[in-house]
């Protein structure tokens, strides 16, 4: 009888130990990896995890992390959680070695409801290539108000020195479009709010960004890609309180209301409630 009693006590004690471990594993199930990239709040790979403003955004395909918005899909090269930035790659984007024409590039345009969450960084330059004279870029921006300009020391004048231009035959044009629009027009994202090659009537584009004030020798040393700043809107105390009690931040089936995922149950506050 005493042996049975002791066995019962031991089993009960082990069950108590196992319960929080199970809850913790379940709560942490939202945090994951894709290849060598960590997926953490506000991002997620599973619906219901992360911040609702970042839902249906990331997809992992054969250990390759993809970022999908209205303008297309991009490969995620890096997520910098400290500086809240992503580095994206568009396979149809021109670089210093290759000019891609035919309007095949994605550019960068987000859905209106996502716009508060994502914007290319201020030191990211977009260089639009082969735009029509009827392009919105060249309508209503006379003289000094032209949107074409250098961004963080990067612009078309340096980009013209890239080897890729010798392959397509670069031609100089008038500075105020007297002999037609320039072959390349460098703009900051904030100047036009969307990089849509079809609407801008451009044949291609390139994008480069600067991570430091250090100057490099020419466009051959630039970092090519799209550097996007992300922002979690509103008060984020809910998520901090949730994670502090062992939970994982998520949202409900309505895709809006935030929830704290606590293993065997969800909470509208934290896992201690």
N, C-alpha and C positions, 0 to 999 in steps of 0.2 A: 504494500500500500504506500509506503513512504517512497519507494522507487518510482512508482507511477506519479506521485505528487511532484517529485523532483523533476521528472521528465516533462510534466505539464508546465511547470514553472519555466524550465529552460526553453521550451518551444515558444511560450508566450513572450519571453524576453527577446528571443531571436526575431520574432514577428515584429515586435516594436522597433527593433534596430533596422529591420528591412524596410519598414514603411517610409521613413524620411528619405532613405536612399533611393527608393523607387520614385518618390515624388520629385526628388532633385534631378534624377535622370530624365524624367518626363518633362520637367520644366526647362531643362537645358537642351531639349531635342530641337528647338528652333535654331540654335546656333550651330553653324555647320561650316563646311569648306567646299570649295569647288577648285579642284587642282591644288595650287599652292596659295589660293586667295581665301582669306577668312571672311565668312559671311556673318555679320553681327548687326545688331540694332543700329540704325533703323531699317536696314535691308533684311531680306529673307528670301529663301528659295521655296518656302511652303506657304500656301495661302492661309491666312489667319495669324501668321507670325510677323513680327516687326511693326513698323508704323504704317497705318492705313494709307498715308500719302505716298508710300513707296511700294504698294502692292502691285503684282503683275508686272514687275519691272526687270527682275533678274532671272535668268534661266541657265542651268548648267547642262552642257551638252558634251559628253565625252571628256569631262574634266576641263572644258573650256567655258568660262563665264561670259554670258552674253547679256547686254543691256538693250532693252527694246522700248522704243518710244514711237510716236506717230511718224517720224521721218525715216525710221528703219531700225536695223539691228547693228550693234557695235560690239566688238570684243572688248572686254574690260581687262586692261593691263594691270591696273592697281586700284585699290581702295585705300585712301589715306584717312583713317578715322581721326587722327590728331588734328589735321587741317580741314577735315570734312570735304574731301575732294576725290573725284574719280578721274582716271586717265583712260580715254576711250580710243579705239582704233577703227577706222573705216577703211575696208580693203580697197575701195574705189577712190580714195583720197590721193591727190598728187603730193609728191615729196620733192626733195632736191634731185633725186635720181630719175624720177618718172613723172611725166605729166599724163594724167588720165582725163580724156575728153569724152564727149558724147552724153553729158548730163547724167552719168551713172552714179555719181557720188550721193551719199545720203544727205550731206549737209547737217544741219542740226535744228530741229523744230520739235517742241514739246506740246502736248495737249494743253489747252488753256488752264485746266484745273491743276495740272502739274507745274505750271510756270513758277509759282512761288517757291517750289522745292528745288528747282534745277536751273542753273545759269552758267554758261562758260565763264571762266575767271576773267577778270579785267586785263590780265596780261596774256590772254589768248588772242592771237590774230587770225582772222579768216581772210585768205587771199582768193578772190573770185576771178576765174580765168575765162577768157573768151566770151564776155557778156555782150549782148546785143546793144546797139545804140538806143533802142527803145526800152532797155531795161529800166525798172524803177530806180535803180542806182543813179542814173544820169538824168532823171526827170525831176525838176524842182529843187535841184541843189546847185545853183549857179555859183561860179567863182569860188571864193574862199569857203563856201559852205558845203563843198563836195564831201561826201562821206569817206572817200578814199584817203587814207592817211596811215602813217606808221603807228604801230601799237607796241609799246614797251621796247622801242628800238628795232622792231621787226616790220618789214614792209616789202613792197614789190621791187623797189630799186635793188635791194640786196638779193631778193629772190631771183631776179633776172640773171644773176651770175651763176645760177645752178647749172650743172651739166645738162639737165633735162631740157632746158630751153634751146640748146643748140640742135636738138633732135627735131624740134618742130619749127625752127626758123623764127626767132624773135625779131619783131620789127618795132622800132621806136615810133611813138605817136606824139601828137601835140599835147602840151601840158593841160590845156583847157578844152580838149576834144575838138580842136579846129580841124584836124584830119581824122576824126573818128575817135571812138572811146579807147581807153588804154587796154592792152591785152590782159592786164592784171589790175585788180582794184582791192586794196587791203582795207578791211574794216574791222571795227570792234563789234562784238555781238550786240552790245547795248545800242549801237547806232541804228540798227535795223530790226532787232528783236527776233529775227528768224533767218536761218540760212536755208532757203528753199531754192534749189537750182532752177526748177521749172518756172516759178513765179518771178525770179530775178533774171530769167532768160540767159543763164550762164552755162557754158560747156563743161566746166569743172571747177574744182576748188582745192585749196590746200589749207591746212591749219597747223599752227605751231604755237608753243607756249614757252614761257620762261619761268623757272622755279627760283631763280636768284638774280640779284642785280649784276652778277658776273657777266661781262661781255665776252662773246665768243667771236671767232673770226669768220664772219660771213654766214650765209644761210645753210652751208654744209654742216655747221655745228649746232643748228637749232634742234629742239626736241619736237618731232612731228607727231600730231595726235590732237585730241580734243580734251582739254583739261576742264572739268565741270565741277563747280562748287555746289554742294548740296546743303540744304537747310531744313532742319526739323521745325515746323511751324508750331507756334503756341507754347504753352508752359509744359516743360518736359519732366516736371516733378513726379508725375504719375509713374513714369517708367523707372525713374531712379528709386522710388519707394518700392516698386514691384521687384526689381532686381536685388535690392538690399535685403528682401525677405526670401530670397531663393527662387523667385519666379522669373518667367520670361515674358517680355512685352509682346502683346498681340492685339488682335481686334476681332470684333464679332462678325456674324454672318451678314450684317448690313454693310460691311466694308468701311465703316466710319467709327463706331464706338470702340474705344480702347478697352482691352481686357488684360488682366494679369493671369498668366497661365501657370497654375500651381500643381501640376502633375495630375492628380485625380479630380481636380475641380478648377474652375475659372472664377476669378474674383474681379469685381469692379473697383476694388481699392488695392489691396495687397494680400500676400499669402498668410499674413498673421490675422486677418479679419475673419 
